[in-house]
Amino acid sequence: MNAKSSTIAQRLLNLYRQEHVIFGGWAAVNQVFMTEATDDVLSALGELPTGKNLVRHIENLRSGKTPMDSIERDLLPYGGLMDETVATVTLTKSEWAELESGIDAFTTDQNGLDKIQQLNVVKKFGDQWLVAIRAALSARPDLLEKWSLVNKTYRAYYLWKVASDMLTQPLSERARAQLQADMPEYETYLPMFGDAGDELLGKLRSFISATVPDEGITNNNQSV
């Protein structure tokens, strides 16, 4: 199996597992599956943990058995637990007011993220806040579109931290392969930090091919 197919397979599997936090949901990720899942990629997917379920799902999409905006229940990642968790999310009138005010005031930086996460309506959902709020907003597409900016900013800062930490330690072969698979996501989000993001992205690319890792970088607060 060639390295490129394996890398694409791992990235598609990551999308499959993260669908619950991707704006556009199945309609968005299924388009990617249909575009990038060549026969070689499907073969590589079959060798990955839970990859066989994704192979079946893609085959269902190809045949038309599964609509482009959905997935069969028995093929849901995590056994459907994520969907069951967020399916019944409801908010009170006061929670809606707090959430709408917080989203309207959101700024795309660490301070903006901190303020969002300090909202009582957000804190009540603990670590599942991104997923739960997205589910609650399914009835408010006007706010859901704005919430996607919160999600995008959170993901950007998360990847910034992961990338910065990665550059401070030796890279194992397994971690190197994972980094290669995740590079499209880094290439999507890190440029949001401007020159600092481009510099970090360049170091990641060098880190993949280098035998000895770089000394690391200084991680200062950035504005997306």
ZALUM-80675 format. One record per residue (C-alpha): x negated, y negated, z; chain. Coordinates in steps of 0.25 Angstrom, whole numbers, plus 2048, in hexadecimal, padded with zeros to 3 digits. Each point is the difference from the previous one (the first is absolute). Layout:
! residues N
+-----+-----+-----+-------+
|   X |   Y |   Z | chain |
+-----+-----+-----+-------+
|   X |   Y |   Z |     A |
...
+-----+-----+-----+-------+
***
This chain:
! residues 224
+-----+-----+-----+-------+
|   X |   Y |   Z | chain |
+-----+-----+-----+-------+
| 800 | 800 | 800 |     A |
| 7FA | 7F3 | 7FC |     A |
| 7FD | 7F5 | 80A |     A |
| 80A | 7F6 | 7FA |     A |
| 80C | 809 | 801 |     A |
| 7FD | 803 | 80E |     A |
| 7FF | 7F2 | 803 |     A |
| 80D | 7FC | 7FA |     A |
| 806 | 80C | 806 |     A |
| 7FC | 7FB | 80E |     A |
| 805 | 7F2 | 7FD |     A |
| 80E | 806 | 7FC |     A |
| 801 | 808 | 80C |     A |
| 7FD | 7F4 | 809 |     A |
| 80B | 7F8 | 7F8 |     A |
| 809 | 80C | 803 |     A |
| 7FD | 800 | 80F |     A |
| 801 | 7F1 | 801 |     A |
| 80D | 7FE | 7F8 |     A |
| 807 | 7FB | 80C |     A |
| 7F8 | 7F3 | 801 |     A |
| 7FF | 7FD | 7F1 |     A |
| 809 | 7F5 | 7FB |     A |
| 809 | 806 | 7F6 |     A |
| 800 | 80E | 806 |     A |
| 802 | 80C | 7F7 |     A |
| 803 | 7F8 | 7F4 |     A |
| 7F2 | 7FA | 801 |     A |
| 7F8 | 80C | 803 |     A |
| 807 | 809 | 7F6 |     A |
| 7FC | 7F7 | 7F5 |     A |
| 7F2 | 802 | 804 |     A |
| 801 | 80F | 801 |     A |
| 806 | 801 | 7F2 |     A |
| 7F5 | 7F7 | 7FA |     A |
| 7F4 | 806 | 807 |     A |
| 803 | 80F | 802 |     A |
| 7F9 | 807 | 7F5 |     A |
| 800 | 80F | 800 |     A |
| 7F2 | 7FF | 806 |     A |
| 804 | 7F7 | 80B |     A |
| 80C | 80A | 803 |     A |
| 7F6 | 80B | 801 |     A |
| 7F7 | 7F8 | 809 |     A |
| 80D | 7FD | 809 |     A |
| 803 | 80E | 801 |     A |
| 7F3 | 802 | 808 |     A |
| 803 | 7F5 | 80A |     A |
| 807 | 801 | 80D |     A |
| 80F | 7FE | 7FD |     A |
| 7FC | 7FD | 7F2 |     A |
| 809 | 80C | 7FB |     A |
| 80D | 7F8 | 804 |     A |
| 7FB | 7F4 | 7F8 |     A |
| 7FE | 809 | 7F4 |     A |
| 80E | 805 | 801 |     A |
| 806 | 7F2 | 802 |     A |
| 7F8 | 7FB | 7F3 |     A |
| 805 | 80C | 7F9 |     A |
| 80E | 7FD | 804 |     A |
| 7FE | 7F1 | 7FB |     A |
| 7FB | 805 | 7F3 |     A |
| 80C | 80A | 7FE |     A |
| 80A | 7F5 | 803 |     A |
| 805 | 809 | 80C |     A |
| 7FC | 7F4 | 80A |     A |
| 804 | 7F2 | 7FD |     A |
| 7F4 | 7F6 | 7FF |     A |
| 805 | 7F9 | 80D |     A |
| 801 | 80C | 809 |     A |
| 7FA | 80D | 804 |     A |
| 806 | 80E | 804 |     A |
| 802 | 801 | 80F |     A |
| 7F8 | 80C | 802 |     A |
| 7F4 | 7FA | 7F9 |     A |
| 7FF | 7F3 | 809 |     A |
| 7F3 | 7FE | 807 |     A |
| 7FF | 803 | 80E |     A |
| 80C | 809 | 7FF |     A |
| 809 | 7F4 | 7FE |     A |
| 7FD | 7FB | 80F |     A |
| 7FD | 7F2 | 7FB |     A |
| 80D | 7FE | 7F9 |     A |
| 808 | 806 | 80B |     A |
| 7F9 | 7F6 | 80A |     A |
| 803 | 7F4 | 7F8 |     A |
| 80E | 804 | 7FB |     A |
| 808 | 7FB | 80B |     A |
| 7F9 | 7F3 | 803 |     A |
| 809 | 7F5 | 804 |     A |
| 7FE | 7F2 | 806 |     A |
| 809 | 7F7 | 808 |     A |
| 804 | 7F2 | 7FC |     A |
| 7F5 | 7FA | 809 |     A |
| 7F6 | 809 | 7FB |     A |
| 803 | 7FD | 7F1 |     A |
| 7FF | 7F1 | 804 |     A |
| 7F2 | 802 | 806 |     A |
| 7FB | 809 | 7F5 |     A |
| 805 | 7F6 | 7F5 |     A |
| 7F9 | 7F4 | 807 |     A |
| 7F3 | 808 | 802 |     A |
| 800 | 804 | 7F1 |     A |
| 803 | 7F2 | 7FB |     A |
| 7F4 | 7FB | 809 |     A |
| 7F6 | 80B | 7FC |     A |
| 7F3 | 7FC | 7FB |     A |
| 7F6 | 809 | 7F9 |     A |
| 7F5 | 801 | 80A |     A |
| 7FD | 807 | 80D |     A |
| 807 | 7F5 | 808 |     A |
| 80D | 803 | 7F8 |     A |
| 7FF | 80F | 802 |     A |
| 7FE | 7FE | 80F |     A |
| 80D | 7F7 | 801 |     A |
| 808 | 80A | 7F8 |     A |
| 7FB | 80B | 809 |     A |
| 804 | 7F8 | 80C |     A |
| 80F | 7FF | 7FC |     A |
| 808 | 808 | 80A |     A |
| 808 | 806 | 7F4 |     A |
| 7F3 | 805 | 7FB |     A |
| 7F9 | 805 | 80D |     A |
| 80C | 809 | 803 |     A |
| 7FC | 809 | 7F5 |     A |
| 7F2 | 802 | 805 |     A |
| 7F6 | 806 | 7F5 |     A |
| 80B | 802 | 7F6 |     A |
| 804 | 7F2 | 7FF |     A |
| 7FC | 7FE | 7F1 |     A |
| 809 | 80C | 7FD |     A |
| 80B | 7FD | 809 |     A |
| 802 | 7F1 | 7FC |     A |
| 7FF | 804 | 7F1 |     A |
| 80B | 80A | 802 |     A |
| 809 | 7F5 | 808 |     A |
| 7FD | 7F6 | 7F5 |     A |
| 806 | 80A | 7F5 |     A |
| 80D | 7F8 | 801 |     A |
| 7F9 | 7F3 | 7FF |     A |
| 7F8 | 800 | 7F2 |     A |
| 7FD | 7F1 | 802 |     A |
| 7F9 | 803 | 80D |     A |
| 7FA | 80D | 7FB |     A |
| 7F9 | 7F9 | 7F5 |     A |
| 7F9 | 7F6 | 80A |     A |
| 7FD | 80C | 809 |     A |
| 7F8 | 806 | 7F5 |     A |
| 7F6 | 7F5 | 802 |     A |
| 7FF | 804 | 80F |     A |
| 7FD | 80E | 7FC |     A |
| 7F6 | 7FC | 7F5 |     A |
| 7F9 | 7F7 | 80A |     A |
| 800 | 80B | 80B |     A |
| 7FA | 80A | 7F6 |     A |
| 7F5 | 7F6 | 7FB |     A |
| 7FB | 7FD | 80F |     A |
| 801 | 80F | 803 |     A |
| 7F7 | 804 | 7F4 |     A |
| 7F7 | 7F4 | 803 |     A |
| 7FD | 806 | 80E |     A |
| 7FF | 80E | 7FA |     A |
| 7F6 | 7FC | 7F6 |     A |
| 7F8 | 7F8 | 809 |     A |
| 7FF | 80B | 80A |     A |
| 7FC | 80A | 7F5 |     A |
| 7F4 | 7F7 | 7FC |     A |
| 7FA | 801 | 80E |     A |
| 7FE | 80F | 801 |     A |
| 7FB | 80B | 7F7 |     A |
| 80A | 805 | 7F5 |     A |
| 802 | 80F | 800 |     A |
| 804 | 807 | 7F3 |     A |
| 80E | 802 | 804 |     A |
| 801 | 7F1 | 804 |     A |
| 7F9 | 7FC | 7F3 |     A |
| 80B | 808 | 7F8 |     A |
| 80B | 7FA | 808 |     A |
| 7FA | 7F2 | 7FD |     A |
| 800 | 803 | 7F1 |     A |
| 80E | 805 | 801 |     A |
| 805 | 7F3 | 807 |     A |
| 7F8 | 7F6 | 7F8 |     A |
| 80C | 7FC | 7F8 |     A |
| 807 | 7FB | 80C |     A |
| 7F3 | 7F9 | 805 |     A |
| 7FF | 7FA | 7F2 |     A |
| 80F | 7FB | 802 |     A |
| 7FF | 7FA | 80E |     A |
| 7F2 | 7FB | 802 |     A |
| 800 | 7F5 | 7F6 |     A |
| 80B | 7FA | 808 |     A |
| 7F5 | 7FB | 809 |     A |
| 7F9 | 7F8 | 7F5 |     A |
| 7F1 | 800 | 7FF |     A |
| 7FE | 808 | 80D |     A |
| 80A | 80B | 7FB |     A |
| 7F8 | 801 | 7F3 |     A |
| 7F3 | 801 | 807 |     A |
| 805 | 80B | 809 |     A |
| 806 | 807 | 7F4 |     A |
| 7F2 | 800 | 7F9 |     A |
| 7FA | 806 | 80C |     A |
| 80A | 80B | 800 |     A |
| 7FD | 803 | 7F2 |     A |
| 7F1 | 800 | 803 |     A |
| 803 | 809 | 80D |     A |
| 806 | 80B | 7F7 |     A |
| 7F4 | 802 | 7F8 |     A |
| 7F5 | 7FC | 80A |     A |
| 7F8 | 80B | 807 |     A |
| 7FE | 7F7 | 80C |     A |
| 80B | 7F6 | 805 |     A |
| 7FF | 7F1 | 801 |     A |
| 7FD | 7FA | 80D |     A |
| 80F | 7FC | 801 |     A |
| 807 | 7F2 | 7FF |     A |
| 805 | 7F6 | 809 |     A |
| 80F | 801 | 802 |     A |
| 806 | 7F2 | 802 |     A |
| 80E | 7FC | 800 |     A |
| 805 | 7FD | 7F2 |     A |
| 80D | 7FA | 7FA |     A |
| 806 | 809 | 7F5 |     A |
+-----+-----+-----+-------+
***
